[in-house]
Amino acid sequence: MNLRLALAPLALLAQLAAGGCKESDPPASIDAPTAIDADVTVDAPVDASPADANPACVAAATDYTPREQMSATDPYPTCVSDADPATYVVINPSVSTIARVAAFEQIATLLFTGAPGNQAFIDARVAYSQANGLESRVSRREDEHYPAAPMACNAVGFDPTPYPDRCVGPVKMLPLIAEALTAGATDADPQARRLAAARVEAGLLWFLYLSAHKESVTCQTTPADMDSSWAYYGGGEQRGGGLGLARYVRGLELATHDRIFDGALAVRCWRGLDDPGVTTDDATYAPLRTTALAQYDTALVRGVALILRARVEALAAATGADAGVHGQFIRVLGPVLVREATARNPGVAATFAAEVARTDPATVNTAALLTAIDTLFPCP
């Protein structure tokens, strides 16, 4: 008998434990990572905070750890993810999500540095609204952290408005991004266009994070969704690269990027073990699925928190128009973390929620907000 397989169900029935770790604060970041062409892979934004592999961050006992002796020391059974910790093994040879992250990078090149002109927003709208592209998925995105609505949020004839948390795509993201693209395409004021670009950037990063989580959950019934989850994080790049959300995270803390990739491999490991065509093994692997999803999402949350933290540091050092842009970004991305913050520490979460909601960036207590982020979202 495979000893790891025999011991895994018992070990994985324990709840996910938080590994001991020490916050590794990245230095201040600029307004946005350097824009790149969609077909160019870079390890990290050249002007972002230096990557940090904090040795005090350790995995939980229930975590999948493929970089440690090919997963030999963790409680997971032998699986498809063990052979090469640097590589996600795709389920389907074609992953359509890769094109959506490429579109994100096109939009980043157009909008996320400097003061984009009206035509840049028009071109960004074209990239955003491609057939089966970003807009098509934003319009139907559901947040799997919340209970399901009575119907699919994009169902014909269904009004998703009463379910804004679950039906976050059509109720919150879609109008936010559409308004910002329209404002940028029509406003003659360069500062107004910068503010609109900040809303687009934060809104799309929000979408990429929730999409990575959503697809990891729904791959239980649609296995290839796990390919989409992996691609929504890194644009189809393996551990050594990364586009989209992964480009931001790698530029701030390499350790967190690695933990996110480990989490994706953890869910892929479970997906390869639990035969989707056989229901009799579902209960056996249910604890494995629960811990894998938790490991992945915890690391993804840390990645989003790092991006937010860098913008708060930038706000603390900024004045005038730059402060307004950072404040706009924070007001969109910050509330994304309030649910998780409240679940972890309601008292600190109240401070966090109040600061990210401030409409005047001059009134944000950046020191208090940074402390709250560090307390709520330590290294995964």
C-alpha positions in Angstrom: 0.0 0.0 0.0 1.1 3.5 -0.8 1.8 4.9 2.7 1.1 8.4 1.7 -2.2 7.4 0.3 -3.1 5.5 3.4 -2.3 8.4 5.7 -3.6 11.3 3.6 -7.4 11.1 4.5 -6.6 11.2 8.2 -4.2 14.1 7.9 -6.4 16.0 5.6 -9.4 15.9 7.8 -7.8 18.4 10.0 -8.7 22.0 9.2 -6.3 24.1 7.3 -3.7 25.4 9.8 -2.0 28.7 9.3 1.8 28.3 8.8 4.0 30.4 11.1 5.3 33.3 9.1 6.6 36.9 9.4 5.4 39.7 7.3 7.9 40.7 4.6 6.9 44.3 3.6 7.8 45.3 0.1 9.1 48.9 -0.4 6.9 51.4 -2.1 5.7 50.8 -5.6 4.9 53.2 -8.4 1.5 53.8 -10.0 1.5 50.6 -12.0 3.9 47.9 -13.1 5.6 48.7 -16.4 3.3 47.9 -19.3 4.5 45.2 -21.7 3.4 43.8 -25.0 1.1 40.9 -24.7 3.5 38.4 -26.2 6.4 39.3 -24.0 7.1 37.5 -20.7 9.0 39.3 -18.0 9.8 38.0 -14.6 8.6 41.1 -12.8 7.9 44.8 -13.4 11.4 46.4 -13.6 10.5 49.2 -11.2 8.5 47.2 -8.7 9.6 46.2 -5.2 12.3 43.5 -5.1 11.1 40.0 -4.9 11.4 38.4 -1.5 11.7 34.8 -0.4 11.2 35.1 3.3 12.6 32.0 5.0 10.3 32.6 8.0 7.2 31.7 5.9 6.5 28.1 6.2 3.7 25.9 4.8 0.9 24.5 6.9 1.1 20.8 7.7 -1.8 20.1 5.4 -0.4 22.0 2.4 0.8 20.5 -0.8 4.5 21.3 -1.1 5.8 20.1 -4.5 9.1 22.0 -4.2 10.1 19.9 -1.2 11.4 16.5 -2.4 8.7 16.3 -5.1 5.9 16.4 -2.5 7.3 13.4 -0.6 7.0 15.2 2.8 3.4 16.4 2.5 0.2 14.4 3.2 -0.9 14.3 -0.5 -1.0 11.0 -2.4 1.3 10.7 -5.4 -0.2 12.7 -8.2 0.3 14.4 -11.6 1.7 17.5 -10.0 4.6 15.8 -8.3 7.0 15.2 -11.2 7.9 18.8 -11.9 7.1 21.5 -9.4 7.8 24.2 -12.0 5.1 23.0 -14.4 1.3 22.9 -14.3 0.1 19.9 -16.4 -2.8 21.0 -18.5 -5.9 18.9 -18.8 -6.8 20.2 -22.3 -4.2 21.2 -24.9 -6.1 24.4 -25.7 -6.8 26.9 -22.9 -8.9 29.8 -24.1 -8.3 31.8 -21.0 -4.8 32.5 -22.1 -6.1 34.9 -24.8 -8.1 36.8 -22.1 -5.0 37.5 -20.1 -3.2 38.5 -23.2 -6.0 41.0 -23.7 -5.4 42.3 -20.2 -1.7 42.8 -21.1 -2.8 44.8 -24.2 -5.0 47.0 -22.0 -2.1 47.4 -19.5 0.2 48.6 -22.3 -2.5 51.1 -23.4 -3.7 52.4 -20.1 -1.7 51.6 -17.0 1.2 54.0 -17.4 1.3 57.8 -17.8 -1.8 59.7 -18.9 -3.5 57.7 -21.7 -5.3 59.5 -24.4 -8.8 59.1 -25.5 -7.8 56.8 -28.4 -6.0 54.5 -26.0 -9.3 53.9 -24.2 -11.1 53.2 -27.5 -8.4 50.7 -28.4 -8.6 49.2 -24.9 -12.4 48.8 -25.3 -11.7 46.8 -28.5 -9.3 44.4 -26.6 -11.8 44.1 -23.7 -14.8 43.3 -25.9 -13.4 40.6 -28.2 -15.7 37.7 -28.8 -15.5 35.3 -25.9 -13.0 37.7 -24.3 -12.7 39.6 -21.0 -16.1 41.4 -21.2 -18.0 38.1 -21.9 -16.6 36.6 -18.7 -16.8 39.7 -16.5 -20.5 39.9 -17.4 -21.2 36.4 -15.9 -18.6 36.2 -13.1 -19.8 34.8 -9.8 -18.0 34.9 -6.5 -17.9 31.4 -5.2 -17.2 32.7 -1.7 -20.9 33.5 -1.4 -24.0 31.3 -1.5 -25.4 30.7 -5.0 -28.2 32.9 -6.3 -31.5 31.2 -7.3 -30.3 31.1 -10.9 -27.0 31.6 -12.7 -26.2 35.3 -12.5 -26.3 35.7 -16.3 -29.4 33.6 -16.9 -31.9 35.0 -19.3 -34.7 36.8 -17.5 -32.9 36.7 -14.1 -32.3 39.9 -12.2 -28.9 39.6 -10.4 -29.2 42.9 -8.7 -30.5 41.6 -5.3 -27.4 39.3 -5.1 -24.5 41.8 -5.6 -21.9 39.7 -3.7 -22.5 36.5 -5.5 -23.4 38.1 -8.9 -20.4 40.4 -8.6 -19.6 40.4 -12.3 -22.8 41.8 -13.8 -23.8 43.9 -10.7 -20.4 45.4 -9.8 -17.5 44.7 -12.2 -19.3 45.2 -15.5 -20.7 48.7 -14.9 -17.5 49.8 -13.2 -15.2 48.9 -16.1 -17.7 50.0 -18.8 -18.1 53.4 -17.1 -14.3 53.9 -16.8 -13.6 52.9 -20.4 -16.3 55.3 -21.6 -15.0 58.1 -19.4 -11.5 57.7 -20.6 -12.6 57.6 -24.2 -14.6 60.9 -23.9 -13.0 63.1 -21.2 -10.7 65.9 -22.3 -9.1 66.1 -18.8 -5.9 64.0 -18.6 -6.3 63.6 -14.8 -9.8 62.2 -15.3 -8.4 59.8 -17.8 -5.8 58.7 -15.3 -8.5 58.1 -12.7 -10.5 56.1 -15.2 -7.4 54.0 -16.0 -6.9 53.2 -12.3 -10.5 52.0 -12.1 -10.0 49.7 -15.1 -6.8 48.3 -13.7 -8.2 47.6 -10.3 -11.4 46.2 -11.7 -9.6 43.8 -14.0 -7.2 42.6 -11.3 -10.3 42.0 -9.1 -11.7 39.9 -12.0 -8.5 37.9 -12.5 -8.3 37.0 -8.8 -12.0 36.0 -8.5 -11.8 34.1 -11.8 -8.8 32.0 -10.6 -10.7 31.1 -7.5 -14.0 30.5 -9.3 -12.5 28.1 -11.9 -10.7 26.1 -9.2 -14.0 25.5 -7.4 -16.1 24.6 -10.5 -13.4 22.2 -11.9 -15.1 19.7 -9.6 -17.8 19.3 -12.3 -15.8 20.7 -15.3 -12.2 19.4 -14.9 -10.8 21.7 -17.6 -11.9 24.7 -15.5 -8.7 24.1 -13.5 -6.7 24.9 -16.6 -8.6 28.2 -16.8 -7.9 28.8 -13.1 -4.2 28.4 -13.6 -4.3 30.6 -16.7 -6.3 33.4 -15.0 -3.5 33.7 -12.5 -0.5 33.6 -14.8 -1.7 33.8 -18.4 -0.6 30.3 -19.3 3.0 30.8 -18.1 4.7 28.3 -15.8 6.3 29.1 -12.4 9.3 30.9 -13.9 7.1 33.4 -15.8 3.8 35.0 -15.4 1.5 37.5 -17.0 -1.6 39.3 -15.7 -2.0 38.9 -11.9 1.2 36.8 -11.7 3.2 39.6 -13.2 2.1 42.0 -10.4 2.6 39.4 -7.6 6.1 38.3 -8.8 7.2 41.9 -8.9 6.3 42.3 -5.2 7.1 39.0 -3.5 8.4 36.0 -5.2 7.6 33.8 -2.2 3.9 34.6 -2.6 4.0 33.9 -6.3 5.5 30.5 -5.5 2.9 29.7 -2.9 0.1 30.6 -5.4 1.6 28.3 -8.0 1.9 25.6 -5.3 -1.8 26.1 -4.6 -2.7 25.7 -8.3 -0.7 22.5 -8.4 -2.5 21.3 -5.2 -5.9 21.7 -6.8 -4.6 20.0 -10.0 -3.2 17.2 -7.8 -6.6 16.6 -6.3 -8.3 16.9 -9.7 -6.0 14.2 -11.1 -6.8 11.8 -8.2 -10.5 12.2 -7.9 -11.9 10.6 -11.1 -14.6 13.0 -12.4 -16.4 10.1 -14.1 -16.7 8.1 -10.8 -18.8 9.3 -7.9 -17.8 6.6 -5.5 -14.4 8.2 -4.8 -15.7 11.7 -4.2 -16.1 11.3 -0.4 -12.6 9.9 -0.2 -11.0 12.9 -1.8 -13.3 15.6 -0.3 -10.9 16.5 2.5 -8.1 16.8 -0.1 -10.2 19.1 -2.3 -11.1 21.3 0.7 -7.5 21.8 1.8 -6.2 22.3 -1.7 -8.8 25.0 -2.5 -8.1 26.7 0.8 -4.3 26.7 0.2 -4.8 28.2 -3.3 -7.2 30.9 -2.2 -5.2 31.9 0.8 -2.2 32.5 -1.3 -4.2 34.3 -4.0 -5.6 36.6 -1.3 -2.1 37.4 -0.1 -1.2 38.3 -3.7 -4.0 40.8 -3.9 -3.1 42.2 -0.5 0.5 42.8 -1.7 -0.8 44.7 -4.7 -3.0 46.8 -2.5 -0.2 47.3 0.0 2.1 48.7 -2.7 -0.5 51.2 -3.7 -1.0 52.3 -0.1 2.7 52.9 0.2 2.7 54.8 -3.0 -0.2 56.9 -1.7 1.7 57.7 1.4 4.6 59.1 -0.6 2.4 60.8 -3.3 0.9 64.3 -3.6 -1.5 66.0 -5.9 -2.7 64.2 -9.0 -0.7 61.0 -8.2 -2.3 60.7 -4.8 -5.7 60.9 -6.5 -4.8 58.0 -8.9 -3.6 55.8 -6.0 -6.6 56.6 -4.0 -8.9 55.6 -6.9 -7.2 52.3 -7.3 -7.4 51.6 -3.5 -11.1 52.3 -3.4 -11.8 49.7 -6.0 -9.4 46.9 -5.0 -9.5 47.4 -1.2 -13.1 46.3 -0.7 -12.4 43.1 -2.5 -10.6 41.9 0.7 -13.1 43.1 3.3 -15.0 39.7 3.3 -11.8 37.8 4.1 -10.5 40.4 6.5 -13.8 40.3 8.5 -13.6 36.5 8.7 -10.0 36.7 10.0 -10.3 39.6 12.5 -13.4 41.7 12.6 -11.9 44.4 14.7 -8.9 45.0 12.5 -11.2 44.5 9.5 -13.3 47.5 10.6 -10.3 49.8 10.4 -9.2 48.3 7.1 -12.7 48.7 5.6 -13.0 52.3 6.7 -9.7 53.3 5.3 -10.1 51.7 1.9 -13.6 53.3 1.5 -12.4 56.9 2.0 -13.2 59.1 -1.1 -10.6 61.7 -0.3 -7.1 60.2 -0.5 -5.8 62.9 1.7 -7.8 61.6 4.6 -6.6 58.0 4.3 -4.6 57.0 7.4 -1.9 55.1 5.4 0.0 54.0 8.5 -3.1 52.5 10.0 -4.1 50.9 6.7 -0.6 49.3 6.2 -0.7 47.9 9.8 -4.1 46.4 9.1 -3.0 44.8 5.9 0.1 43.4 7.6 -2.0 42.0 10.4 -4.8 40.6 8.3 -2.8 39.1 5.3 0.5 37.6 6.4 2.5 35.5 4.1 0.7 32.3 3.1 
